[in-house]
Amino acid sequence: MDTWQIKSLFVNLTDESTQRLGFRQPFLGKVTVCLPVSAVRTIADHAILNQTFEQLRNLKQCKE
């Protein structure tokens, strides 16, 4: 466990974010995206990203 690293976060998008990023809203549930930690500026009660919506649209897909 001493060498574990967080490489990405799986995030459920709000309906507004889903629409702004151009994803199709599923009939049931939410869209989940894999966000690389390089896109995160800080995490406390909320995560603050250092990417614009355009930059987020162009991120490479995360691998599990």
Buried (B, 14 or more C-beta within 10 A) or exposed (E): EEEEEEEBBEBEBEEEBBEEBEBEEEEEEBBEBBBBEEBBEEEEEEEEBEBEEEEBEEBEEEEE
